[in-house]
Amino acid sequence: MIEIKDIHKSFGDNAVLKGISGKFEEGVTNLIIGGSG
């Protein structure tokens, strides 16, 4: 398992991740999809 907590990512002034947290189990496919799809 991989666990992430409070991840933030920006490109210039454009924040694309704002406090993402999650647990990712081995063998499971996970997606992070934003408002624009």
C-alpha positions as CSV (number, residue, x, y, z in Angstrom):
1,M,0.0,0.0,0.0
2,I,1.1,3.6,-0.7
3,E,-0.4,6.4,1.4
4,I,-0.2,10.1,0.4
5,K,-1.2,13.0,2.6
6,D,-1.9,16.7,1.8
7,I,-0.3,16.8,-1.7
8,H,-0.3,20.1,-3.5
9,K,0.9,20.8,-7.1
10,S,0.9,24.1,-9.0
11,F,2.0,25.3,-12.4
12,G,2.7,29.0,-11.9
13,D,-0.4,30.5,-10.3
14,N,-2.6,27.5,-11.5
15,A,-3.1,25.1,-8.5
16,V,-3.9,21.7,-9.9
17,L,-3.8,19.6,-6.7
18,K,-5.1,21.1,-3.4
19,G,-4.5,18.9,-0.4
20,I,-5.0,15.5,-2.1
21,S,-4.8,12.5,0.3
22,G,-5.4,8.8,-0.3
23,K,-4.4,5.2,0.2
24,F,-3.6,3.1,-2.9
25,E,-3.7,-0.7,-2.6
26,E,-1.5,-3.0,-4.6
27,G,-3.1,-4.4,-7.7
28,V,-5.9,-1.8,-7.8
29,T,-6.1,0.9,-10.5
30,N,-6.8,4.4,-9.1
31,L,-7.5,7.7,-11.0
32,I,-7.5,11.3,-9.9
33,I,-9.8,13.3,-12.1
34,G,-10.3,17.0,-11.8
35,G,-13.3,19.2,-12.7
36,S,-12.5,19.4,-16.4
37,G,-12.4,15.6,-16.7
